[in-house]
Amino acid sequence: MKLNQIEAEALNLSKEERAELAQKLLLSLDTPSEEEIAEDWLMEAQRRARDLDEGIVQPVSAEEVRRKAQALLR
């Protein structure tokens, strides 16, 4: 299907459907690639490790995180 055919069909949609399609198309442009996501996570892990090494933050045990999460769910 060619772009002009898609455009013609899209313009026949209701206002709400066109808005939904436009939103989906715009979001598809902003989606980072797998490589960008992996790079972002690596930078975040390095930042967190640096914060731990410099004593900026204190580690929290998995048990403590679990207890706090369960308390929030009650």
N, CA, C and O atoms as a CHARMM CRD file, in Angstrom:
* protein
*
  296
    1    1 MET  N      0.84900  -1.16900   0.00000 PROA 1      0.00000
    2    1 MET  CA     0.00000   0.00000   0.00000 PROA 1      0.00000
    3    1 MET  C      0.90100   1.24100   0.00000 PROA 1      0.00000
    4    1 MET  O      1.87400   1.30800   0.75200 PROA 1      0.00000
    5    2 LYS  N      0.57700   2.20400  -0.83300 PROA 2      0.00000
    6    2 LYS  CA     1.38700   3.41000  -0.95100 PROA 2      0.00000
    7    2 LYS  C      0.94500   4.44700   0.06700 PROA 2      0.00000
    8    2 LYS  O     -0.16900   4.39800   0.58800 PROA 2      0.00000
    9    3 LEU  N      1.84300   5.38800   0.34000 PROA 3      0.00000
   10    3 LEU  CA     1.58300   6.42200   1.33200 PROA 3      0.00000
   11    3 LEU  C      0.32200   7.21200   1.00500 PROA 3      0.00000
   12    3 LEU  O     -0.46700   7.49800   1.90500 PROA 3      0.00000
   13    4 ASN  N      0.11400   7.56700  -0.24600 PROA 4      0.00000
   14    4 ASN  CA    -1.07800   8.36300  -0.57900 PROA 4      0.00000
   15    4 ASN  C     -2.36100   7.57400  -0.35900 PROA 4      0.00000
   16    4 ASN  O     -3.39700   8.16500  -0.05200 PROA 4      0.00000
   17    5 GLN  N     -2.31800   6.24400  -0.51000 PROA 5      0.00000
   18    5 GLN  CA    -3.48300   5.40400  -0.22800 PROA 5      0.00000
   19    5 GLN  C     -3.75300   5.35700   1.27500 PROA 5      0.00000
   20    5 GLN  O     -4.90000   5.44700   1.71100 PROA 5      0.00000
   21    6 ILE  N     -2.69200   5.21500   2.05800 PROA 6      0.00000
   22    6 ILE  CA    -2.83500   5.19100   3.51900 PROA 6      0.00000
   23    6 ILE  C     -3.39600   6.52100   3.99500 PROA 6      0.00000
   24    6 ILE  O     -4.29400   6.56500   4.83600 PROA 6      0.00000
   25    7 GLU  N     -2.85200   7.61300   3.44400 PROA 7      0.00000
   26    7 GLU  CA    -3.31800   8.94400   3.82800 PROA 7      0.00000
   27    7 GLU  C     -4.80000   9.11600   3.50500 PROA 7      0.00000
   28    7 GLU  O     -5.55700   9.62000   4.33500 PROA 7      0.00000
   29    8 ALA  N     -5.21400   8.71100   2.33300 PROA 8      0.00000
   30    8 ALA  CA    -6.62000   8.84900   1.93400 PROA 8      0.00000
   31    8 ALA  C     -7.53400   8.06300   2.86600 PROA 8      0.00000
   32    8 ALA  O     -8.59000   8.55000   3.27200 PROA 8      0.00000
   33    9 GLU  N     -7.12000   6.84500   3.19800 PROA 9      0.00000
   34    9 GLU  CA    -7.93700   6.03400   4.11000 PROA 9      0.00000
   35    9 GLU  C     -7.94500   6.62500   5.51400 PROA 9      0.00000
   36    9 GLU  O     -8.98100   6.62600   6.17900 PROA 9      0.00000
   37   10 ALA  N     -6.80700   7.12400   5.97000 PROA 10     0.00000
   38   10 ALA  CA    -6.72600   7.70800   7.30100 PROA 10     0.00000
   39   10 ALA  C     -7.62400   8.93200   7.41500 PROA 10     0.00000
   40   10 ALA  O     -8.24500   9.15100   8.45500 PROA 10     0.00000
   41   11 LEU  N     -7.69600   9.72500   6.36200 PROA 11     0.00000
   42   11 LEU  CA    -8.52500  10.92300   6.39800 PROA 11     0.00000
   43   11 LEU  C    -10.01400  10.60400   6.41500 PROA 11     0.00000
   44   11 LEU  O    -10.82700  11.47300   6.73000 PROA 11     0.00000
   45   12 ASN  N    -10.37900   9.38100   6.08500 PROA 12     0.00000
   46   12 ASN  CA   -11.77900   8.96400   6.15600 PROA 12     0.00000
   47   12 ASN  C    -12.17200   8.45300   7.53700 PROA 12     0.00000
   48   12 ASN  O    -13.34400   8.16300   7.77900 PROA 12     0.00000
   49   13 LEU  N    -11.21800   8.34300   8.43100 PROA 13     0.00000
   50   13 LEU  CA   -11.50600   7.90400   9.79700 PROA 13     0.00000
   51   13 LEU  C    -12.23100   9.00800  10.55500 PROA 13     0.00000
   52   13 LEU  O    -12.21100  10.17100  10.15000 PROA 13     0.00000
   53   14 SER  N    -12.86800   8.63300  11.65600 PROA 14     0.00000
   54   14 SER  CA   -13.50500   9.63800  12.51300 PROA 14     0.00000
   55   14 SER  C    -12.42600  10.49200  13.17800 PROA 14     0.00000
   56   14 SER  O    -11.24800  10.13500  13.18400 PROA 14     0.00000
   57   15 LYS  N    -12.84500  11.60700  13.72800 PROA 15     0.00000
   58   15 LYS  CA   -11.90700  12.51000  14.40500 PROA 15     0.00000
   59   15 LYS  C    -11.16800  11.77200  15.52600 PROA 15     0.00000
   60   15 LYS  O     -9.95800  11.93200  15.68400 PROA 15     0.00000
   61   16 GLU  N    -11.89100  10.97400  16.29300 PROA 16     0.00000
   62   16 GLU  CA   -11.28900  10.23600  17.40800 PROA 16     0.00000
   63   16 GLU  C    -10.28500   9.20000  16.90500 PROA 16     0.00000
   64   16 GLU  O     -9.20800   9.03800  17.47800 PROA 16     0.00000
   65   17 GLU  N    -10.64800   8.50300  15.83200 PROA 17     0.00000
   66   17 GLU  CA    -9.74400   7.49700  15.27200 PROA 17     0.00000
   67   17 GLU  C     -8.48900   8.14500  14.69300 PROA 17     0.00000
   68   17 GLU  O     -7.39000   7.60800  14.83100 PROA 17     0.00000
   69   18 ARG  N     -8.65200   9.30400  14.04200 PROA 18     0.00000
   70   18 ARG  CA    -7.48700  10.01100  13.49900 PROA 18     0.00000
   71   18 ARG  C     -6.57000  10.48000  14.62600 PROA 18     0.00000
   72   18 ARG  O     -5.34700  10.41500  14.50200 PROA 18     0.00000
   73   19 ALA  N     -7.15600  10.94700  15.71600 PROA 19     0.00000
   74   19 ALA  CA    -6.35700  11.38600  16.86200 PROA 19     0.00000
   75   19 ALA  C     -5.58100  10.21200  17.44900 PROA 19     0.00000
   76   19 ALA  O     -4.40500  10.34900  17.78400 PROA 19     0.00000
   77   20 GLU  N     -6.23900   9.05300  17.57500 PROA 20     0.00000
   78   20 GLU  CA    -5.57300   7.86100  18.10300 PROA 20     0.00000
   79   20 GLU  C     -4.43700   7.42100  17.18400 PROA 20     0.00000
   80   20 GLU  O     -3.35000   7.08300  17.65200 PROA 20     0.00000
   81   21 LEU  N     -4.69100   7.42800  15.87600 PROA 21     0.00000
   82   21 LEU  CA    -3.65800   7.06000  14.91000 PROA 21     0.00000
   83   21 LEU  C     -2.49200   8.04200  14.95900 PROA 21     0.00000
   84   21 LEU  O     -1.33100   7.63200  14.93200 PROA 21     0.00000
   85   22 ALA  N     -2.79700   9.33000  15.03200 PROA 22     0.00000
   86   22 ALA  CA    -1.74100  10.34100  15.10100 PROA 22     0.00000
   87   22 ALA  C     -0.87700  10.13800  16.33800 PROA 22     0.00000
   88   22 ALA  O      0.34800  10.24200  16.26800 PROA 22     0.00000
   89   23 GLN  N     -1.51000   9.85000  17.46500 PROA 23     0.00000
   90   23 GLN  CA    -0.75700   9.62200  18.69500 PROA 23     0.00000
   91   23 GLN  C      0.15800   8.40400  18.55200 PROA 23     0.00000
   92   23 GLN  O      1.32300   8.44700  18.94600 PROA 23     0.00000
   93   24 LYS  N     -0.36800   7.33600  17.99400 PROA 24     0.00000
   94   24 LYS  CA     0.44100   6.12300  17.81200 PROA 24     0.00000
   95   24 LYS  C      1.61600   6.38600  16.87500 PROA 24     0.00000
   96   24 LYS  O      2.72300   5.90800  17.12100 PROA 24     0.00000
   97   25 LEU  N      1.38400   7.13500  15.81600 PROA 25     0.00000
   98   25 LEU  CA     2.46400   7.45000  14.87700 PROA 25     0.00000
   99   25 LEU  C      3.53200   8.31300  15.54400 PROA 25     0.00000
  100   25 LEU  O      4.72700   8.07400  15.36700 PROA 25     0.00000
  101   26 LEU  N      3.10700   9.30900  16.30600 PROA 26     0.00000
  102   26 LEU  CA     4.07400  10.17300  16.99100 PROA 26     0.00000
  103   26 LEU  C      4.87800   9.39200  18.02500 PROA 26     0.00000
  104   26 LEU  O      6.09000   9.57400  18.13600 PROA 26     0.00000
  105   27 LEU  N      4.21500   8.52900  18.77600 PROA 27     0.00000
  106   27 LEU  CA     4.92600   7.72500  19.77400 PROA 27     0.00000
  107   27 LEU  C      5.92600   6.79300  19.11900 PROA 27     0.00000
  108   27 LEU  O      6.98000   6.51100  19.68900 PROA 27     0.00000
  109   28 SER  N      5.60600   6.31200  17.92500 PROA 28     0.00000
  110   28 SER  CA     6.52000   5.40100  17.24500 PROA 28     0.00000
  111   28 SER  C      7.81200   6.10400  16.84600 PROA 28     0.00000
  112   28 SER  O      8.84400   5.45400  16.68100 PROA 28     0.00000
  113   29 LEU  N      7.76700   7.41500  16.69100 PROA 29     0.00000
  114   29 LEU  CA     8.97200   8.17400  16.34100 PROA 29     0.00000
  115   29 LEU  C      9.88000   8.37500  17.54500 PROA 29     0.00000
  116   29 LEU  O     11.09500   8.50900  17.39800 PROA 29     0.00000
  117   30 ASP  N      9.28500   8.39500  18.74100 PROA 30     0.00000
  118   30 ASP  CA    10.03800   8.66600  19.96200 PROA 30     0.00000
  119   30 ASP  C     10.56900   7.42400  20.64700 PROA 30     0.00000
  120   30 ASP  O     11.26400   7.53600  21.65800 PROA 30     0.00000
  121   31 THR  N     10.26800   6.25600  20.13700 PROA 31     0.00000
  122   31 THR  CA    10.67800   5.02300  20.77400 PROA 31     0.00000
  123   31 THR  C     12.17200   4.79300  20.56300 PROA 31     0.00000
  124   31 THR  O     12.63800   4.72600  19.42500 PROA 31     0.00000
  125   32 PRO  N     12.93000   4.67000  21.66900 PROA 32     0.00000
  126   32 PRO  CA    14.37300   4.43500  21.51900 PROA 32     0.00000
  127   32 PRO  C     14.65800   3.02800  21.00300 PROA 32     0.00000
  128   32 PRO  O     13.86100   2.11000  21.19000 PROA 32     0.00000
  129   33 SER  N     15.78500   2.88000  20.36500 PROA 33     0.00000
  130   33 SER  CA    16.19400   1.57100  19.85300 PROA 33     0.00000
  131   33 SER  C     16.66600   0.69700  21.01500 PROA 33     0.00000
  132   33 SER  O     16.89200   1.18200  22.12300 PROA 33     0.00000
  133   34 GLU  N     16.80800  -0.59300  20.74200 PROA 34     0.00000
  134   34 GLU  CA    17.31600  -1.53500  21.75600 PROA 34     0.00000
  135   34 GLU  C     18.69600  -1.09400  22.23400 PROA 34     0.00000
  136   34 GLU  O     19.00100  -1.16300  23.42500 PROA 34     0.00000
  137   35 GLU  N     19.52400  -0.64100  21.29800 PROA 35     0.00000
  138   35 GLU  CA    20.87500  -0.20200  21.65000 PROA 35     0.00000
  139   35 GLU  C     20.84000   1.02300  22.55200 PROA 35     0.00000
  140   35 GLU  O     21.61900   1.11700  23.50100 PROA 35     0.00000
  141   36 GLU  N     19.93300   1.97400  22.25900 PROA 36     0.00000
  142   36 GLU  CA    19.81200   3.17400  23.10300 PROA 36     0.00000
  143   36 GLU  C     19.34300   2.81600  24.50400 PROA 36     0.00000
  144   36 GLU  O     19.82000   3.37700  25.49100 PROA 36     0.00000
  145   37 ILE  N     18.41100   1.88600  24.58500 PROA 37     0.00000
  146   37 ILE  CA    17.91900   1.44900  25.89500 PROA 37     0.00000
  147   37 ILE  C     19.04100   0.78500  26.67900 PROA 37     0.00000
  148   37 ILE  O     19.22500   1.07400  27.86200 PROA 37     0.00000
  149   38 ALA  N     19.79100  -0.09900  26.03600 PROA 38     0.00000
  150   38 ALA  CA    20.90300  -0.77700  26.71200 PROA 38     0.00000
  151   38 ALA  C     21.94900   0.23900  27.17300 PROA 38     0.00000
  152   38 ALA  O     22.47800   0.12900  28.27900 PROA 38     0.00000
  153   39 GLU  N     22.24500   1.21900  26.33100 PROA 39     0.00000
  154   39 GLU  CA    23.22800   2.24500  26.70400 PROA 39     0.00000
  155   39 GLU  C     22.73700   3.07800  27.88800 PROA 39     0.00000
  156   39 GLU  O     23.51000   3.39100  28.79300 PROA 39     0.00000
  157   40 ASP  N     21.45200   3.43500  27.88000 PROA 40     0.00000
  158   40 ASP  CA    20.87900   4.19400  28.99600 PROA 40     0.00000
  159   40 ASP  C     20.96400   3.40900  30.30000 PROA 40     0.00000
  160   40 ASP  O     21.30100   3.97100  31.34200 PROA 40     0.00000
  161   41 TRP  N     20.65700   2.09800  30.24700 PROA 41     0.00000
  162   41 TRP  CA    20.72700   1.28200  31.45900 PROA 41     0.00000
  163   41 TRP  C     22.16700   1.13900  31.94900 PROA 41     0.00000
  164   41 TRP  O     22.41900   1.15600  33.15400 PROA 41     0.00000
  165   42 LEU  N     23.10100   1.00000  31.02700 PROA 42     0.00000
  166   42 LEU  CA    24.50800   0.90600  31.41700 PROA 42     0.00000
  167   42 LEU  C     24.95100   2.18800  32.10500 PROA 42     0.00000
  168   42 LEU  O     25.62500   2.13400  33.13400 PROA 42     0.00000
  169   43 MET  N     24.58400   3.33800  31.55500 PROA 43     0.00000
  170   43 MET  CA    24.95100   4.61900  32.18200 PROA 43     0.00000
  171   43 MET  C     24.32000   4.74700  33.56500 PROA 43     0.00000
  172   43 MET  O     24.95500   5.24000  34.49700 PROA 43     0.00000
  173   44 GLU  N     23.06300   4.30100  33.69900 PROA 44     0.00000
  174   44 GLU  CA    22.39200   4.36100  34.99700 PROA 44     0.00000
  175   44 GLU  C     23.07600   3.43800  36.00700 PROA 44     0.00000
  176   44 GLU  O     23.26800   3.81900  37.16200 PROA 44     0.00000
  177   45 ALA  N     23.44500   2.23200  35.58000 PROA 45     0.00000
  178   45 ALA  CA    24.14200   1.29500  36.47600 PROA 45     0.00000
  179   45 ALA  C     25.48500   1.87300  36.91100 PROA 45     0.00000
  180   45 ALA  O     25.86700   1.75600  38.07500 PROA 45     0.00000
  181   46 GLN  N     26.19500   2.49200  35.98100 PROA 46     0.00000
  182   46 GLN  CA    27.48300   3.10800  36.32500 PROA 46     0.00000
  183   46 GLN  C     27.29500   4.26400  37.30500 PROA 46     0.00000
  184   46 GLN  O     28.08200   4.42000  38.23800 PROA 46     0.00000
  185   47 ARG  N     26.25800   5.07300  37.09800 PROA 47     0.00000
  186   47 ARG  CA    25.98000   6.18300  38.01700 PROA 47     0.00000
  187   47 ARG  C     25.65800   5.66900  39.41400 PROA 47     0.00000
  188   47 ARG  O     26.14200   6.20800  40.40900 PROA 47     0.00000
  189   48 ARG  N     24.83500   4.62000  39.48000 PROA 48     0.00000
  190   48 ARG  CA    24.47100   4.06300  40.78200 PROA 48     0.00000
  191   48 ARG  C     25.68600   3.44900  41.48100 PROA 48     0.00000
  192   48 ARG  O     25.84300   3.60000  42.69200 PROA 48     0.00000
  193   49 ALA  N     26.54000   2.76100  40.73200 PROA 49     0.00000
  194   49 ALA  CA    27.75100   2.18000  41.31500 PROA 49     0.00000
  195   49 ALA  C     28.66200   3.28400  41.84600 PROA 49     0.00000
  196   49 ALA  O     29.24600   3.14900  42.92100 PROA 49     0.00000
  197   50 ARG  N     28.77900   4.36400  41.09800 PROA 50     0.00000
  198   50 ARG  CA    29.60000   5.49500  41.52100 PROA 50     0.00000
  199   50 ARG  C     29.03700   6.11600  42.80700 PROA 50     0.00000
  200   50 ARG  O     29.79200   6.43700  43.72500 PROA 50     0.00000
  201   51 ASP  N     27.70800   6.28200  42.87000 PROA 51     0.00000
  202   51 ASP  CA    27.06800   6.82400  44.07100 PROA 51     0.00000
  203   51 ASP  C     27.33500   5.93700  45.28400 PROA 51     0.00000
  204   51 ASP  O     27.58400   6.43800  46.38000 PROA 51     0.00000
  205   52 LEU  N     27.28300   4.62300  45.08800 PROA 52     0.00000
  206   52 LEU  CA    27.58300   3.69100  46.17900 PROA 52     0.00000
  207   52 LEU  C     29.04600   3.80700  46.59900 PROA 52     0.00000
  208   52 LEU  O     29.35200   3.88800  47.78800 PROA 52     0.00000
  209   53 ASP  N     29.94700   3.81300  45.61700 PROA 53     0.00000
  210   53 ASP  CA    31.37800   3.89000  45.90300 PROA 53     0.00000
  211   53 ASP  C     31.74900   5.17200  46.63900 PROA 53     0.00000
  212   53 ASP  O     32.63000   5.16600  47.49800 PROA 53     0.00000
  213   54 GLU  N     31.07800   6.26900  46.30200 PROA 54     0.00000
  214   54 GLU  CA    31.39000   7.56100  46.91000 PROA 54     0.00000
  215   54 GLU  C     30.62300   7.79400  48.20100 PROA 54     0.00000
  216   54 GLU  O     30.79700   8.82900  48.84400 PROA 54     0.00000
  217   55 GLY  N     29.77400   6.84200  48.59100 PROA 55     0.00000
  218   55 GLY  CA    29.02600   6.96100  49.83800 PROA 55     0.00000
  219   55 GLY  C     27.86400   7.93200  49.76300 PROA 55     0.00000
  220   55 GLY  O     27.31700   8.33000  50.79200 PROA 55     0.00000
  221   56 ILE  N     27.48400   8.31200  48.55800 PROA 56     0.00000
  222   56 ILE  CA    26.36100   9.23800  48.39100 PROA 56     0.00000
  223   56 ILE  C     25.05800   8.57200  48.78100 PROA 56     0.00000
  224   56 ILE  O     24.16400   9.21800  49.32700 PROA 56     0.00000
  225   57 VAL  N     24.94600   7.28500  48.50200 PROA 57     0.00000
  226   57 VAL  CA    23.76800   6.50600  48.87800 PROA 57     0.00000
  227   57 VAL  C     24.23500   5.27200  49.63200 PROA 57     0.00000
  228   57 VAL  O     25.38200   4.84400  49.50600 PROA 57     0.00000
  229   58 GLN  N     23.32900   4.71100  50.41500 PROA 58     0.00000
  230   58 GLN  CA    23.61700   3.49200  51.16200 PROA 58     0.00000
  231   58 GLN  C     22.84400   2.33700  50.54600 PROA 58     0.00000
  232   58 GLN  O     21.69200   2.51000  50.14600 PROA 58     0.00000
  233   59 PRO  N     23.46200   1.15600  50.46200 PROA 59     0.00000
  234   59 PRO  CA    22.74200   0.01300  49.89500 PROA 59     0.00000
  235   59 PRO  C     21.57200  -0.39700  50.78800 PROA 59     0.00000
  236   59 PRO  O     21.60000  -0.21700  52.00500 PROA 59     0.00000
  237   60 VAL  N     20.54900  -0.95000  50.15000 PROA 60     0.00000
  238   60 VAL  CA    19.36800  -1.44200  50.85700 PROA 60     0.00000
  239   60 VAL  C     19.23400  -2.91300  50.50000 PROA 60     0.00000
  240   60 VAL  O     19.28000  -3.27800  49.32600 PROA 60     0.00000
  241   61 SER  N     19.06900  -3.75200  51.50700 PROA 61     0.00000
  242   61 SER  CA    18.96100  -5.19200  51.25100 PROA 61     0.00000
  243   61 SER  C     17.65200  -5.52300  50.55400 PROA 61     0.00000
  244   61 SER  O     16.66600  -4.79600  50.67200 PROA 61     0.00000
  245   62 ALA  N     17.66000  -6.62800  49.83000 PROA 62     0.00000
  246   62 ALA  CA    16.45300  -7.08600  49.14900 PROA 62     0.00000
  247   62 ALA  C     15.34600  -7.35800  50.16400 PROA 62     0.00000
  248   62 ALA  O     14.17300  -7.10400  49.88900 PROA 62     0.00000
  249   63 GLU  N     15.71400  -7.87000  51.32400 PROA 63     0.00000
  250   63 GLU  CA    14.71900  -8.14700  52.37300 PROA 63     0.00000
  251   63 GLU  C     14.03400  -6.85900  52.82400 PROA 63     0.00000
  252   63 GLU  O     12.81800  -6.83300  53.01000 PROA 63     0.00000
  253   64 GLU  N     14.80700  -5.80200  52.99800 PROA 64     0.00000
  254   64 GLU  CA    14.22400  -4.53100  53.42200 PROA 64     0.00000
  255   64 GLU  C     13.30200  -3.96000  52.33800 PROA 64     0.00000
  256   64 GLU  O     12.23800  -3.42300  52.64500 PROA 64     0.00000
  257   65 VAL  N     13.70600  -4.07400  51.09500 PROA 65     0.00000
  258   65 VAL  CA    12.87000  -3.60900  49.99200 PROA 65     0.00000
  259   65 VAL  C     11.56300  -4.39200  49.96200 PROA 65     0.00000
  260   65 VAL  O     10.49200  -3.81700  49.77000 PROA 65     0.00000
  261   66 ARG  N     11.65500  -5.70900  50.15300 PROA 66     0.00000
  262   66 ARG  CA    10.45900  -6.54500  50.16700 PROA 66     0.00000
  263   66 ARG  C      9.52200  -6.14800  51.29600 PROA 66     0.00000
  264   66 ARG  O      8.31200  -6.04300  51.09400 PROA 66     0.00000
  265   67 ARG  N     10.07900  -5.92500  52.49400 PROA 67     0.00000
  266   67 ARG  CA     9.25500  -5.52300  53.64600 PROA 67     0.00000
  267   67 ARG  C      8.55300  -4.20300  53.37400 PROA 67     0.00000
  268   67 ARG  O      7.36300  -4.06200  53.65500 PROA 67     0.00000
  269   68 LYS  N      9.27700  -3.24400  52.83200 PROA 68     0.00000
  270   68 LYS  CA     8.68000  -1.93700  52.54000 PROA 68     0.00000
  271   68 LYS  C      7.60700  -2.04200  51.47000 PROA 68     0.00000
  272   68 LYS  O      6.56700  -1.39100  51.57000 PROA 68     0.00000
  273   69 ALA  N      7.84700  -2.85200  50.45100 PROA 69     0.00000
  274   69 ALA  CA     6.85800  -3.03800  49.38400 PROA 69     0.00000
  275   69 ALA  C      5.58300  -3.67800  49.92800 PROA 69     0.00000
  276   69 ALA  O      4.47600  -3.26400  49.58100 PROA 69     0.00000
  277   70 GLN  N      5.74300  -4.68100  50.77800 PROA 70     0.00000
  278   70 GLN  CA     4.58200  -5.34000  51.36200 PROA 70     0.00000
  279   70 GLN  C      3.81200  -4.37000  52.25800 PROA 70     0.00000
  280   70 GLN  O      2.58200  -4.39300  52.27900 PROA 70     0.00000
  281   71 ALA  N      4.52200  -3.52400  52.99300 PROA 71     0.00000
  282   71 ALA  CA     3.85700  -2.54800  53.85800 PROA 71     0.00000
  283   71 ALA  C      3.03300  -1.56200  53.01700 PROA 71     0.00000
  284   71 ALA  O      1.94400  -1.15700  53.42200 PROA 71     0.00000
  285   72 LEU  N      3.54900  -1.18600  51.86800 PROA 72     0.00000
  286   72 LEU  CA     2.82100  -0.25100  51.00300 PROA 72     0.00000
  287   72 LEU  C      1.57000  -0.88900  50.41500 PROA 72     0.00000
  288   72 LEU  O      0.59500  -0.19500  50.12700 PROA 72     0.00000
  289   73 LEU  N      1.59300  -2.21100  50.23500 PROA 73     0.00000
  290   73 LEU  CA     0.46100  -2.90000  49.64100 PROA 73     0.00000
  291   73 LEU  C     -0.64600  -3.17900  50.64300 PROA 73     0.00000
  292   73 LEU  O     -1.74900  -3.56900  50.26000 PROA 73     0.00000
  293   74 ARG  N     -0.36700  -2.98600  51.89200 PROA 74     0.00000
  294   74 ARG  CA    -1.40100  -3.26100  52.92300 PROA 74     0.00000
  295   74 ARG  C     -2.38200  -2.14900  53.03400 PROA 74     0.00000
  296   74 ARG  O     -3.30600  -2.21900  53.84400 PROA 74     0.00000
